[in-house]
Amino acid sequence: MLLAGVVFVNLAVLKLNLRLDRANQERTNLRGANAALQSQLSAALASGRIQAQARRLDGLVQADPSTIGYVNLARR
């Protein structure tokens, strides 16, 4: 009877350890996803802030796409 109790407790501890390991893996994945989202948000906010500052301080405006040309530097 005592041996059955010890086996039962060991199985319960093993199940809890497996759940804890899965929770730790999920936490790691979520932290990585959060870091990626924070990076994307920071980049998105910085672009608008930089453009606004360039307009305000230097009077710069975004170029008209129809006025942009490209030079082909490939050898023939």
FIRONU-752591 format. One line per 5 residues: number of its first residue (from 1); their letters; for each residue x, y, z of N, C-alpha, C. Coordinates in nm, 3 decimals. Example, Ala and Ser with C-alpha at 12.3 -4.5 7.8 and 13.67 -1.06 7.14 Angstrom:
# FIRONU-752591
1> AS> 1.319:-0.569:0.780:1.230:-0.450:0.780:1.320:-0.330:0.780; 1.285:-0.225:0.708:1.367:-0.106:0.714:1.290:0.003:0.787
This chain:
# FIRONU-752591
1> MLLAG> 0.082:-0.118:0.000:0.000:0.000:0.000:0.087:0.126:0.000; 0.193:0.122:0.082:0.284:0.235:0.090:0.355:0.257:-0.043; 0.393:0.149:-0.109:0.460:0.159:-0.239:0.367:0.221:-0.342; 0.242:0.186:-0.342:0.145:0.243:-0.435:0.132:0.393:-0.411; 0.133:0.436:-0.287:0.125:0.578:-0.254:0.247:0.653:-0.305
6> VVFVN> 0.366:0.595:-0.290:0.489:0.659:-0.336:0.487:0.671:-0.489; 0.442:0.565:-0.556:0.434:0.568:-0.703:0.334:0.675:-0.746; 0.220:0.684:-0.680:0.119:0.783:-0.713:0.175:0.925:-0.696; 0.245:0.950:-0.588:0.303:1.083:-0.564:0.409:1.115:-0.670; 0.491:1.017:-0.704:0.593:1.040:-0.807:0.531:1.072:-0.942
11> LAVLK> 0.425:1.002:-0.978:0.355:1.031:-1.104:0.294:1.171:-1.102; 0.237:1.209:-0.989:0.178:1.342:-0.977:0.285:1.451:-0.992; 0.400:1.430:-0.931:0.510:1.526:-0.942:0.561:1.532:-1.086; 0.571:1.418:-1.152:0.615:1.414:-1.291:0.518:1.492:-1.381; 0.388:1.473:-1.361:0.289:1.547:-1.440:0.300:1.698:-1.415
16> LNLRL> 0.319:1.735:-1.291:0.335:1.877:-1.260:0.461:1.935:-1.325; 0.568:1.859:-1.324:0.693:1.905:-1.388:0.675:1.922:-1.538; 0.602:1.830:-1.601:0.575:1.842:-1.744:0.492:1.967:-1.774; 0.391:1.992:-1.691:0.308:2.112:-1.710:0.392:2.238:-1.689; 0.478:2.236:-1.590:0.564:2.351:-1.563:0.660:2.376:-1.680
21> DRANQ> 0.713:2.270:-1.737:0.803:2.283:-1.851:0.729:2.344:-1.970; 0.607:2.297:-1.998:0.528:2.354:-2.107:0.496:2.501:-2.081; 0.464:2.535:-1.958:0.434:2.674:-1.924:0.558:2.761:-1.943; 0.674:2.711:-1.906:0.798:2.787:-1.924:0.830:2.807:-2.072; 0.806:2.704:-2.154:0.828:2.717:-2.298:0.731:2.820:-2.357
26> ERTNL> 0.607:2.816:-2.315:0.508:2.912:-2.364:0.545:3.054:-2.321; 0.592:3.069:-2.199:0.633:3.200:-2.150:0.749:3.253:-2.233; 0.846:3.167:-2.264:0.959:3.208:-2.347:0.913:3.251:-2.486; 0.822:3.174:-2.545:0.768:3.209:-2.677:0.693:3.342:-2.672; 0.614:3.361:-2.568:0.538:3.486:-2.556:0.630:3.606:-2.536
31> RGANA> 0.737:3.588:-2.459:0.832:3.698:-2.441:0.899:3.734:-2.573; 0.932:3.633:-2.653:0.991:3.659:-2.785:0.893:3.732:-2.876; 0.767:3.689:-2.874:0.665:3.754:-2.955:0.643:3.898:-2.910; 0.642:3.919:-2.779:0.626:4.055:-2.726:0.742:4.144:-2.769; 0.863:4.092:-2.764:0.979:4.170:-2.805:0.971:4.207:-2.953
36> ALQSQ> 0.926:4.113:-3.036:0.912:4.142:-3.179:0.806:4.248:-3.202; 0.694:4.238:-3.131:0.587:4.337:-3.145:0.632:4.474:-3.097; 0.706:4.478:-2.988:0.756:4.606:-2.938:0.852:4.669:-3.037; 0.933:4.588:-3.101:1.025:4.638:-3.201:0.950:4.695:-3.321; 0.848:4.623:-3.366:0.767:4.672:-3.478:0.697:4.803:-3.443
41> LSAAL> 0.644:4.810:-3.323:0.575:4.931:-3.280:0.672:5.047:-3.271; 0.789:5.024:-3.216:0.889:5.129:-3.204:0.930:5.180:-3.342; 0.950:5.089:-3.436:0.989:5.129:-3.571:0.878:5.209:-3.638; 0.753:5.167:-3.618:0.641:5.238:-3.679:0.625:5.377:-3.621; 0.643:5.389:-3.491:0.630:5.520:-3.427:0.746:5.611:-3.463
46> ASGRI> 0.865:5.555:-3.474:0.984:5.636:-3.504:0.975:5.697:-3.643; 0.923:5.624:-3.739:0.916:5.674:-3.876:0.831:5.801:-3.883; 0.713:5.798:-3.825:0.628:5.916:-3.825:0.689:6.031:-3.748; 0.752:6.001:-3.639:0.815:6.105:-3.556:0.931:6.170:-3.630; 1.009:6.089:-3.700:1.122:6.143:-3.776:1.072:6.230:-3.890
51> QAQAR> 0.968:6.184:-3.960:0.912:6.262:-4.070:0.857:6.395:-4.020; 0.787:6.392:-3.908:0.731:6.516:-3.852:0.842:6.612:-3.812; 0.947:6.561:-3.752:1.058:6.646:-3.710:1.131:6.703:-3.832; 1.145:6.625:-3.938:1.211:6.673:-4.059:1.129:6.785:-4.123; 0.996:6.771:-4.124:0.910:6.877:-4.178:0.920:7.003:-4.092
56> RLDGL> 0.913:6.984:-3.961:0.908:7.097:-3.869:1.042:7.172:-3.863; 1.151:7.101:-3.849:1.280:7.165:-3.828:1.348:7.208:-3.959; 1.339:7.124:-4.060:1.415:7.150:-4.182:1.327:7.185:-4.302; 1.196:7.178:-4.285:1.106:7.209:-4.396:1.109:7.104:-4.506; 1.153:6.983:-4.473:1.161:6.876:-4.572:1.023:6.817:-4.598
61> VQADP> 0.999:6.776:-4.720:0.874:6.708:-4.756:0.910:6.579:-4.827; 0.817:6.487:-4.828:0.841:6.360:-4.893:0.841:6.381:-5.044; 0.933:6.315:-5.113:0.947:6.331:-5.258:0.828:6.269:-5.330; 0.790:6.332:-5.441:0.684:6.279:-5.526:0.739:6.156:-5.598; 0.675:6.041:-5.585:0.728:5.919:-5.647:0.745:5.930:-5.799
66> STIGY> 0.667:6.016:-5.864:0.679:6.027:-6.010:0.806:6.101:-6.051; 0.872:6.168:-5.958:0.994:6.242:-5.992:1.121:6.163:-5.965; 1.106:6.041:-5.919:1.223:5.959:-5.884:1.264:5.878:-6.005; 1.394:5.880:-6.039:1.446:5.801:-6.148:1.557:5.710:-6.098; 1.588:5.609:-6.176:1.688:5.512:-6.137:1.793:5.502:-6.247
71> VNLAR> 1.915:5.477:-6.207:2.025:5.461:-6.301:2.066:5.315:-6.300; 2.076:5.256:-6.420:2.117:5.117:-6.431:2.269:5.113:-6.442; 2.335:5.056:-6.343:2.481:5.050:-6.340:2.536:4.915:-6.384; 2.450:4.829:-6.435:2.494:4.697:-6.478:2.578:4.710:-6.606; 2.685:4.631:-6.614:2.769:4.630:-6.735:2.700:4.549:-6.842
76> R> 2.720:4.594:-6.964:2.658:4.521:-7.077:2.761:4.452:-7.157
